[in-house]
């Protein structure tokens, strides 16, 4: 995917390989497979990956920023590419031992044999999906953000009360819509759109004052798609509509426990926070509306 110069400058940060930890799970410690099978050791010579000595990671194509850069998951740039390589490094796989494969979003979470060891593609962890696939521990806690056009009343909003008298919309059936319903006391019902493209078009056409998107998507939209788009702020976190992204593995995969342990370590040692700041920094600075 081609980025305009402004977007390219925003996403052209240093390669994430410099922040990858070199610690692997201790070979002598065994983890029980999620499906109740034989215990496995969290070391490259013991993990039953698809290809011996290789970690195969799946994602969709095109691979969009800020999750990936230049439609190239293998370059280590972009939040999810950097997270994937960090997990691989924590498991003991160097960058040269990582292979990427293209898997569409829907196919990745369907039941049946997988062409990947784990897949990373902004998959929200849900109980319905858990019936078909395994999820690792979450690597990203999703926030929702309000997007408006520069110079409008919505763009000047500094509180939830400022949004109450405006028309605000979101894609139906999404966490963005649920969070909007729960956190903003609108005078009327939120406007509903079939997808984010429809919502963006309505915003550009002046049919809605503001729309709600997940924060990284809001960052990309305002950087590369909406010429005058601005992030007004983040909506408050809600326990009722919390959303987290997890790595997807085959149902009952013997790798799930080791991959989850790697993610947990990256969260505990601050690596995930550092990668989020590096690749989602502009979005993370959006103020929280209260």
HELIX and SHEET records of a PDB file:
HELIX    1   1 UNK A    5  UNK A   11  1                                   7    
HELIX    2   2 UNK A   16  UNK A   19  5                                   4    
HELIX    3   3 UNK A   73  UNK A   75  5                                   3    
HELIX    4   4 UNK A   79  UNK A   91  1                                  13    
HELIX    5   5 UNK A   95  UNK A   97  5                                   3    
HELIX    6   6 UNK A  105  UNK A  108  1                                   4    
HELIX    7   7 UNK A  127  UNK A  130  1                                   4    
HELIX    8   8 UNK A  154  UNK A  156  5                                   3    
HELIX    9   9 UNK A  160  UNK A  164  1                                   5    
HELIX   10  10 UNK A  175  UNK A  183  1                                   9    
HELIX   11  11 UNK A  196  UNK A  204  1                                   9    
HELIX   12  12 UNK A  215  UNK A  220  1                                   6    
HELIX   13  13 UNK A  221  UNK A  225  3                                   5    
HELIX   14  14 UNK A  239  UNK A  241  5                                   3    
HELIX   15  15 UNK A  256  UNK A  268  1                                  13    
HELIX   16  16 UNK A  271  UNK A  284  1                                  14    
SHEET    1   A 2 UNK A  30  UNK A  31  0                                        
SHEET    2   A 2 UNK A  40  UNK A  41 -1                                        
SHEET    1   B 3 UNK A  98  UNK A 102  0                                        
SHEET    2   B 3 UNK A  55  UNK A  59  1                                        
SHEET    3   B 3 UNK A 118  UNK A 119  1                                        
SHEET    1   C 2 UNK A 133  UNK A 141  0                                        
SHEET    2   C 2 UNK A 244  UNK A 250 -1                                        
SHEET    1   D 5 UNK A 191  UNK A 193  0                                        
SHEET    2   D 5 UNK A 168  UNK A 171  1                                        
SHEET    3   D 5 UNK A 210  UNK A 214  1                                        
SHEET    4   D 5 UNK A 144  UNK A 149 -1                                        
SHEET    5   D 5 UNK A 229  UNK A 234 -1                                        
END                                                                             
